[in-house]
Amino acid sequence: MRDSILSIALTGALALSASPVLAGWTLDPEHSAVTYVTIKSKDIAENNHFQEMRGSIDDTGQASVTLMLDSVETLVPIRNERMREILFDTADYKDAELKAKIDPKILETLAIGQMTRVAAEGHLSLHGEIQPLTLSMMVGRLDANTLMVASTEPLLIDASKFGLSDSVEKLREIAGLPSISEAVPVVFVVTFTQTPAAND
């Protein structure tokens, strides 16, 4: 019996040692989406999203998602132009970055097909300002090398905290609207892939 237990333990150890060493996680933009909602004239809501992004999760659980602000898509060309030039000022501010820390043990122990709720403290860098955020997320392992992270509650972004109030007001005037809300809900579903690290 003792020999059998020892044999099983050795077999497991050999299997682990033979497994490839994995690098950090890299965001897959083709299977990711970050969407925000603008609200104008008190109750007219419109979905907007970003077409280009990049991101990663390193071995310590530090996650980052960078949005290319020039890639904003509102489904209206003139509105896209106004968002780039007036609101985001992409000539000077090319991107926005969301960072959060996830317990790396969660990622290490998550089984294929398993999902778990995660709360993480993070911050958003936008228009030269940085504001803290608390993220409520669902993390799931889709397969051995694919991880999904999705918001379970919208991130509520206050444009005034990023120095964007004047820009929002300018957009309101140009569009001839009675109001544009400075509170912007943001939701996301992003996937990350993991590949074997290169051998030294």
Secondary structure, DSSP 4 states (H G I P E B T S, - for coil): -HHHHHHHHHHHHHHHHHSPPEEEEEE-GGG-EEEEEEEETTTEEEEEEES-EEEEE-TT-EEEEEEEGGGEE-S-HHHHHHIIIIIS-TTT--EEEEEEE--HHHHHHPPBT-EEEEEEEEEEEETTEEEEEEEEEEEEEEETTEEEEEESS-EEEEGGGGT-HHHHHHHHHHHT-S-B-SEEEEEEEEEEEEEEPPP-
